[in-house]
Structures are given as C-alpha cells and as structure tokens.
Amino acid sequence: MNDQQRRRPAKPHRRPKKDPVRFLAFEALRAVDERDAYANLVLPPLLKKARAKGDFDNRDAALATELVYGTLRRQGTYDAIVAACIDRPLREVDPPVLDVLNMGVHQLLGTRIPTHAAVSASVELARVVLGEGRAKFVNAVLRKVAADDLDGWVARVAPSYHEDAEDHLAVVHSHPRWVVSALWDALGGGRAGIEDLLEADNERPEVTLVARPGRSTTDELLTALGDENGLPGRWSPYAVRMAEGGEPGALTAVQEGRAGVQDEGSQLVATALANAPLEGSDTRWLDGCAGPGGKAALLGALAAGRGAALLAAEKQPHRARLVERALAGNPGPYQVITADGTRPPWQPGSFDRILMDVPCSGLGALRRRPEARWRRRPEDLESFAPLQRGLLREALKAVRVGGIVGYATCSPHLAETRVVVEDVLKGRGDRPVDAEWVDARPLMPGVPALGDGPDVQLWPHLHGTDAMYLALLRRTA
C-alpha cells in the first residue's frame, strides 16, 4: 500500500433511504403476522395516515396494496422458491426477513417492476428494517430468484401433478394442501374446476355495492359512479360493481348508510331467505348472527318494505355496535341486541323468517382475506362444528311451524355446510328436528351452475362471488 492509498479517507457510511411505499407494506405484513391482524383491516388506516402526511398519491397506494395482497396470496409459492435458494430450513429464517424476501420475490415474479429496481428497493428496505448484515442475505437470495421467471421456478419447486396432485396444486396456486383437498372435495369434478377455483382465490375481487331497497337504488349508484366506473351487478337486483380503484366511501349514499359494500353472494343469501315462499304471518324476522351487519341492513330494508320488523342479534358487543351502525336510518321497525344464539332470550316459535349466518372458517372469502388460508388449521373446523349445529338447532326452535330458516356460511367446506344441516335434521348428537328442505335454487333467478339442490353453493370462479353456502329449511312441527 503506497502513501496515497494510506492517506485516502474511508468511504463514508451511507444511511439507508426509507421508501415510504415499501416500508408501509412491510408494516402491514408484520401486523398480519405478529398480531393475527387482517390486511383488509390493517392497510386502510395505514394508507389514510400516509395520505394525510402527504407521502402518498393514488399510485403509491395502489402499489402498497398490490405488494401486501400479492405477497400474502402467493406466500406458499414464494416460500417454496425462497427455500430452494437458501442453505437452511425455511423455518430458521426470521419472519421479518421472510416478509422482506417474499415481498421482493413478488416484485420480481408477480409484477412488472424491472428486476434491478425490485432487487435494489428490497435490499434498501432490508437495510432500513433489518440492518446491513441481513440486507446482504436478502440481496443474495433475490439475485438467485431473479435468474428465472415464475413459470420456471414453479416447474422446479412443485412436484408433478401426476406424482402428487394436491401438493402440486398447493405449490402452484399457493394454498395449504389441506385447503386444496377440502375445496376439491366440496367442488367435485376433475382438475380444471379446482384449478379455476384456486386461481380465482388469487385474483383481486371486485368492489360490489348494495343499494338498500327503499333507501337507495342501483340507478342512483350507477349515476353517481358514471359510465366508466360503475356496472350493474351480475345476479343481485340490488348490486352495483365498481371499477378498480374506486372509493366507495366517497359516494353520498354510502356515507348516509343508504348503500354499502357487500359481496353479491351475501346479497343473494339475504334475498333468497326474504323471498322464500311462506304461508301465514310474515311480520317477525331474525338475523341471529348479525355482525358486522351487512346482511342485517339488507334484511332490515326488505322487511321494512313489507311491514315486517327485524331483530338483529349478535353475541359480541363490539360487533353488535357495528350492526347498529349498519341499520341506523332503516325506515322500518328493528332492534339490535347483544345475545348468544345458542342460549337465546327469545321464546320458541317467535319468528317467521330467520337467518343464521354462522361463524365459520372463512374459506369462502380467501380472495378478500388471503392470510386466512395460512392461519386456519384443519382442527379449527372441530371447534366450529358444535357451535354451528347449536345455532341451527336453536334457529329451528325459534321459528314458527311453517316458518323458514336460512343456514348460511362463508365456507364451502362440507363439514361446515351440508354435513351440519344433515346432522341436525337427522338428530345426530341430539333429537331429530321436524323440518324439511326448501329448494333455494329458484330463489336465485338467473344464477347458473347452482348444482343439484336443494341447497346452494356459490363459487368465485363460477359466479364471481365469495363461496357462500345457503340451506333453506321449513319447520314442519
């Protein structure tokens, strides 16, 4: 080393530059992992705060949303790719490091962000949130990932379909193996149908509005949205679909509670119950598991149009408050109470129509809550089963003879749908219930592919809705 080299000053340490978009996305992913939060609840307040500080415009918000949801949806696939690029078991990688890696993999393989930008931005984020040493690890892994595209990586890390069909689909479509198996059992059929369903689970769902009858109309919503931003619903007479990127809360009807955000499948369930044929009185309706209030608000509006009163019951007090907010301003008589549907405060035979949209695994809403697929376990179904049966039994006691009960779940899992209904009707674990099936299919006019009945299972890939299930039962004695 010569004198000039000795005198040369050391290169100054560069402070990492914080990218507000990727830092926010990382914050959201950590909240999902550390607090078991849901992205659809965590992300909006983070975006609102960033906008208020002037850090974000609409493009920034769209990118942050894509990074969070894309990373969560494809987590299983990306985990397999990262595992192939490291020399240790994936479980030994700290979760914050894995979040940065998977978000970087999503930028490389799931977006149009240029390779150099995806790697450099991810490494810079790692410097900010993980430190220099781990940033070097992130850099090394992502450079390996960048050597191939998504199809190439999937071909390398997924077993062949003929060797292990369920594991192949689990890796390719980023679902836990047990979820693939359960959905395939519920759907039936061959490879094409299950692949279409799994692909639909990984697509961003449309934002669908409901015009609550007697309070708003689809024409009002379509006019407010304009020709480029609003489309009529596919199946529900009260539905309007919003163009991507629209803000529902900006609409006057939504601000005033005369309209709301509600998946078309949920609208179909509520309207089918409301329109089921009924003889005799039709003045007392019950929503027995009403939180957070979307179906209750639609039922309340429909009941008001017929002079009927709605009782909305919800076990959790904070969710009961959401129901009160959803029903505020309803033109007809209604009441919201905090009550447990398995130990009801009402008398037997009190109601003409009852909806029991029971707590469930939520496997029918994986488009909206992609993290749920990684959070749920097969044993969770065992904890839901007694509650679901108990709620349905009590609902059939609470309805009058000749009245209608709608049993609904946002899950297509057979253990949460038809098996529950058949167990209750046949008295497994309790006395048999005097009730009969009512064919729900004619009550969803125009909706195709509803199966053999009498119950209905909706599907994201067939109907563009959440995978809602509905069984209608009439009490006979």
N, C-alpha and C positions, 0 to 999 in steps of 0.2 A: 504494500500500500504506500503510495507516494504522499508527499506533504500536502498536495492539493486535495487528495481524497480525504486525508485526515481532517483538514480544515472545513470540508463541506458540511454544512449544517444538516442535522437529521430532518427527514421529511416530516412535516407537521402532521399530527393525528387529525384525520378528518371526522368531524362529528356526523353521524348518520342523519340523513334527511328524512323527516317524517312525512309519509304520503297519507294525507287525511282519508282518502277513499279506502285504501287497503288497511290502514290502521283501524278504521271503523268496522270493516268487515271482519277483521281479526277479533275485535272486541265482541262482536255478535257471536262468532263461533265459540269463543271462550265461555260466554254466558250460557250458550246451549249445552256445552259440555260440563261446566262446573256447577251450574245451578239447575240443571234439568229444565232450562227455560225452552220456550218455543220461539223459533226465529220470527214467526209472524207477530209475536207479541214484543220481542226484544228490538227488532230492527226499526219499526216506525218511530219510536221515541228517539232513538239514536240519530235517525235521519232528520227528524224535526229539529233537534238540538243543533246539528251541523248546519242546517239551512239558516237557523236563527243567527248563528255566528258568522254567516256569510261565506263559510268554507265550501259549500256545495251548490251546484246547479243541478238541473234535471238529469243531465248526462252523468254527473258524478253519482247521483242517487241510483240511477239505473245500473251503473257498473257495480256499485257496492251491493245492490240487491242480487245481481247475477252472480257475484263472487260468493255470497253467502249461500244462496239456494243451490247454485250449481255444485258447490263443494259438498253440501250436505246430501244432495240427491245422488251424487256419484261417489260417495265416500267409500263404498265397498270396492268398487273398481279401482279407485285411486290407491286405496290401502294395498291392494294386491300388486299394483305397479311399483309403489314405493318399496314394498317388501322385497321385490325382485332386484332392487337397486342398492340394497344395503347388506351389510355383513353381520347383522344381528337380528334376533326376532323382533317383529314389529312392536310387540308389547313392551319392549325395552326402550322404545322411543318415547320421550316425554310428550304428553298430549299437546302442549303449546307448540312444540317443534313440529308435530304431525299436522297440526292445523295450518301452519305456515307452508309446510310441504304440499299438503293436499290442495290448498288454495293456489299454490304455484303450478301444480300439475293441472288443475282445472284451467288456468290461463294458457298453459301450453297445449293442452289436448282438447279443451272444450270451448275455446273462444277463438276469435280471430286476432287476438293480441299477438304482435310479432314475437318470435322466440327470444330475441335479445332483450326486448322490453319486459317480457314475462319473467325471465330469469333475473335480470338486474333489479326489477322492482321487488321481487320476492326476497332477494338477498338483502336489499336495503331495509325491507320490513324486518327481516330477521335480525339485522344489526340493532334496530330500534328496540325490539321487544324481547330478543333472546340473548344478544351480546355477540361479540366478534367471533368467538370460537364456534358457536353453533351456526353462525351465518356461513362459515366456511363449509360446514357439513351440508347445509341447505344448498349451497352453490354446487357442491359436488354431486349431490343426488339429482338436482334438477337438470344439470348438464347431461347426465345419463338418460334421464327421461326424454330430453329434447332430441335424442338420437333417433326416435321413431315417432310415428303418429298413433292415434288412439287405436285404430284397427290393428296395427302391427303389434302394439302392446297387448291388446286383448287376446290376439292369437297366441301370444307367448305365455300369458299368465292364466288363461282359463282352460280347464280341461275340455276335451272334446265333448260335444253333445251326446255322441253315442257311448262314450265311456262313462259319463255321469251327467245325465240331462239336467237335473236340478242344480247341481253345483255349477255347471256351465252357465245356466240362466242366471244364477245368483251373481256370478262374477261379471258377466256381460252386461246385465241390466241393474246391477248394484242394489240387490235386495238380499237380506239374510236368507239362507237356504230354507229355513223352516217357514218363512213367509211365502217363498215361491211355492213350496209344497202345499201350503194351506190354500193359497189363491187358486192353484191349479185344480185342487180337489173341488173347490166351490164352483169354478168355471166349467170344469169338464172339458172334453174335446182334446184336440191334439196340440202340436207345437205352435201353430200360427196364432191361435187365440191367446195363449198365455204370453207369447212374446209381444203381441199387440197390447195386452193389458199392462205388462211391465214397462213397455215403452211409454204408454200413456201416463203411468205413475211418475215418470221422469220429465214430463212436459209441464210448463208453467200453465196453470189453469186460468181460464178467462175470469174476469170480474163480472159477476152477474148481480143485477139489481132486482128487487121485488117491489112492484107498485102495490101497496096495500089497498085492497079494494074498498071503495067508499071514501078513501083519503087521498089517493093519487091514481094516475092511470099510466099505462105504458106510453100513450101518446105524449103525455106531459114529459116523461123522462126522455123519450126519443127526441122531442123538440129541444129540450134543454141540452142534450148531448150533441145534436146536429147530425147530419147525414154521415159524416166521416167518422164519428166517434161512437155511434150507437147502432145496435142491431136488435131486432126482435128476438126474444127467446126462442129456443128450438121447440120446447114442449109445453112449458107452463104458460097459461094465458096472462100471467102477471109478471113475466120475466122480460128483462132487457139486458143485453150483453154490451159491455163496454169495450172500446178499443184499448189495446195495450198501452199502459202508461197513464190512463185516465185517473182522476182523483175523485172517488165517489163523494167524499166529504165536501166537495165544492158545490154539489147540487143542493138547491134550496129544499127540495122535497126530502132529501136525506137529512139535512140539518134539522128539519122540522119533525122528523120521525114519521113522515107520511110514506116514506120509502126506505129501503135498507139494502144492505148487501146480503145476499142469500143464494147459495148454490141452487141450481134448478132442481136437483134431486130432492132437496129438502122441501122445496115448494110443492113438488109432485106428491110427496108423502102427506103433507098437510091438506092439500086439496082433495086427495083421494079419500082421506078419512072424512072430510067435510061433506063430500058428495056421495058417500056410501048410502045405498037405499035404506030407509028407516021407516017403520010404521009406528004411529002413535006420537007421543010428545017428542019434541026436539028443541028443548029450551035450556038444557044444562049440559055444558061441555067442560071437560077437564083436560088440562095438559099436566100430566103427573110428574114429569121430569123436565121442567120448563127452561132451565138455564141453558144458555145465556139469553134466550128469549126470542130468537128469530122465528121459530115455528109458532110460538105463542102469539107473537104480533100478527102473523098471518091468520092464524085461527081466530084470534080476537076480532079481526076485521071481518072475516067471513061470518062469524057468529053474530056480530052486530047487524049485518045485513039481513039476518033472518029473525032478529029479535031475541036471540039466544044470549045467555050470559056465560062467560068463560071464567073458570077458576084455574089459576096457574100456580102450581106448587113446585117448590124447589128446596132440596134439603140443605144446600149450602147457603148461608146468609149472604155472602158476597155475590153469589150468582143470582140469588133472589133479587138483589138490588139491580142487577143488570136487566132482569126480566121487567121490573117496574119501569125502568128507563125505556125499554123497548115498547111497552104497552102504553106509555104516557100519551094522552091525547086520543086514545081509542074511543070512537063515538058510542060504543055500546057498553053495557054493564060488564065489569070484570073485577076480579080481586086477585091479588098476589099474596101468597102466604109462604112461610118457611115451614116445610113439613116433609117427613120421610114417607115416601110412597109405600114402603114395606110395613109401616105402622101408621096407617092413615088416620087423620082426625075426622074424616067424613064417614057417614053411615053407609052400609051396603045398599046397593041399588039406587044410588043418589044421582047418577048421571046417564045421559042419553048417548053421548059420544065421549070416548077417552083416547087420548094419545099417550103412549108410553114409549118415548124415545130414550131407551135405556143407556146407562153408561156402558162403554164397550172399549175394545182395544183400539179403535180408530183406524183400523187397517183400510178402511174405505176412503180415507182422506189423505193418503200419502202424497198426493200432488201438493196439498196445501201445507202439510206438516211432514216434510221428508225425514226429519230427525226421528219421528216416531218409529220408523222401521228399525232403527238401531237401538232404540230404547226399550221396546217391548220384548218380552220373552214368552215362550210357549206356556210357561207356568202362570203367566198373568191371566190367561183365559180361565184357569181354575178358580181364581178369586172373583172373576166377574160372574161366573155361571150361577152361583146361588142367588146373587143379587138380581140378576136378570129374570130368573124363574120366579123369585119372590115378588118382584114388581108386576110381572104379568099376572100371576095368581091374584094379587090384590086388585089389579085393574078389573079382572073378570068378576070379582065380587062387588066392586064399586059400581059397575054398570048395571042398569036395569035389565030385566028379561026383555029380549028383543033389541037391546042396545048394541052398539058397535065399539069394539076396542081395536085400536091400531097399535101393533107392536113393531117398533122401528129401531134399527141400529145403523150406525155409520161403519159397518163392517160386513164383508161378505163371508167371513169365516163361518163354516157350517155349525161349529159349536156355539156360535152366538146368534144364529138365525133359526133355521128350520128345526134344528135339534132342540132348542129351547122351547119352541112352540109345541112340538110334538110331545116332549116330556111333560109339559103342563097339561095338555089335553088328555094324555093317557094316564096322568096321575103318578108318574114316576117320582118317588120321594114324597108324595102327598096324595090326597084323594083326587080322583079324576074330576075334571071341570066340565060342566054341561055347557058346551059351546061348539059352534061349527064354523068351518072356514067360509069366508066370503071371497069370491074371486076378485082380486084387486086389479086385474089387467084392464077390464073395461073402464075403470075409473082413471086410467091414464091414456085417454084417446089420442091416437096418432103416434104414440111412442112404440117403436118397433122392438123386436127381439126381446120380448118380456118372458119368454120361456113357457113352460107347460102349466104354470099356475099351481094352485090358486094364489100363492104368494108371488111377490115381485122382487127381483134383484136387479138393480141398475148398475151399470158399469162405466168407468171412464172412457174406455176405448170404443164402446158401442153407443153410448148416449151423451158423452161429453159432460157427465155429472160425477159427483162423488159416488162411491159404490154403496148407495143406500139400499137397505132391505126394508120391506114392508109386508107384514101379515095382517089381514083384517079378520076379526073373529066376532061372531054374533052370539051373545049369551042366549041359551035356549031354555034354561030352567033355573 
